[in-house]
Amino acid sequence: MAYSVTLKAGLKDVVLPNGGRYQGGDVVVLSDEHYGVIPASTRTAVFSAEAVVTVPAA
C-alpha cells in the first residue's frame, strides 16, 4: 500500500521521510512505511489531500 499526498500551498522545502525535498502543491507518493512515521498532527499541518493508492509490484 502507498499514499498519494498533496502538500499545502505556500510550503517551501518540506523534507519527507523518503528523503525528498518538496514545495507546496507537490503531489508525492509515499510508501506505507514512510507515511506511517509521520505524526497525525504533522500530516494535518502539511498535507492538503491524502489518498491510498495501489503501486504495482516491481
Secondary structure, DSSP 8 states (H G I E B T S, - for coil): -EEEEEE-TT--SEE-TTS-EE-TT-EEEEEHHHHHTS-HHHHHHHEEEEEEE-----
